[in-house]
Amino acid sequence: MNKDSVDSFIENNLLINGNMFVEDLQANFQLISNEVRNSKILVIGGAGFIGTSYLLEILNFSPNKLVVVDKNENDIVEVIRNLRSLPDNKLPLDIRLEPIDFGSDEFYRMLDRDPKYDIVVNFAAYKHVRSEKDMYSLAAMFDTNVFKVGKLLQYLANDPPKHFFSVSTDKAANPQNFMGASKRLMELLMISYSGMFKITSARFANVAFSNGSLFAGHIHRIFNNQPLSCPNNIFRSFISSKEAGLLCVIASIIGESGDVFIPRMSLRKALNVGDLSEQFLRHLGYTPVFIENEIDARNFNFKMSNNDYPIYFFESDTDGEKLVEEFYSRDCEYTVEVSKALEVVRAKGHDQKELLEKINILKMMFDKSSFDKNSLAMLIRDFIPGFNPIVKGKNLDNRM
């Protein structure tokens, strides 16, 4: 297995009308170029999968200064190695990669000493439903996805950048899990500041083979001669890493303040992830062998398998897992088609003072010694009426 085999699988099995993002970029090229060329850019969470994709695309527009912040020390080292190894090196002379948490005291000391960025983009996030397990993981999730973003917005409002962008998720639309609810709260926070400076966001589908995704996990399992395991009743839409980078470049510059960009999902068919897992094995030259339970899958004899490969299918029965994702919230005012590949959701705003007071109450709940998911869900309904998380008593850690 190599990068070309994965790329060809993505191109042939996951994507529809993939050139539309390139066409959108070309249509907005002059506007984006005018805003980015010679600018000072801060990228938060830039060592993650989507953040790295954004960096690869934004460098084509010749920023003057680039500061990348990510608390993952190993990944941020790999980012600079990757960027400096590209044949067409477009890095600005003034580039700095900082292995720090964007909510830390050190982060704000850095901003105090080196203020006023033209463009600030944020990719730091808890993005997996798998992560919402208990009071500890939920507290960490809301801290990163909500409270730290709110603190950053308050700081930037004193001397605003020309553009602020923070990535959201399709799970923020009519959320049925706490991760999606945290990202919807982030959107509401951003909208409340959108009258003070230019703020945009984007929801999009699964990024194919992104870190922590099902298909990235498949690669690890295959390298380690371990069985594949996946639900056969879940449908998802996909975009490639390049499309994710292009989408974020476009959405971070164009549009009106408060806009939430989404791919035009009429162009993106939802696909059964079980069927795709089987197709992926066949694409790599394996013959799938369908196993009925985890025990038999784990005990599969790889030494005797020739090209056979075990795969265990199950029906999803874990907390927070929608069978099909959505992109349009019930509380949105309307959507606007802005390009071939993108639409914009324009949502109702909240009174900022009232919103911040409610978020402070939410933060105080996390500061307590204990709470449960039911009390957290009740409080979130003050922000998101009708929020009713799917609770089945299991999370994905109960699966292979």
Secondary structure, 3 states (H helix, E strand, C coil): CCHHHHHHHHHHHHCCCCHHHHHHHHHCHHHHHHHHCCCEEEEECCCCHHHHHHHHHHHHHCCCEEEEECCCHHHHHHHHHHHHCCCCCCCCCEEEEECCCCCCHHHHHHHHHCCCCCEEEECCCCCCHHHCCCHHHHHHHHHHHHHHHHHHHHHHCCCCCCEEEEECCHHHCCCCCHHHHHHHHHHHHHHHHCCCCCEEEECCCEECCCCCCHHHHHHHHHHCCCCEEEECCCEECEECHHHHHHHHHHHCCCCCCCCEEEECHHHCCCEEHHHHHHHHHHHCCCEEEEECCHHHHHCCCHHHCCCEEEEEEECCCCCCCCCECCCCCCCEEEEEECCCCEEEEEECCCCHHHHHHHHHHHHHHHHCCCCCHHHHHHHHCCCCCCCCCCCCCCCHHHCC
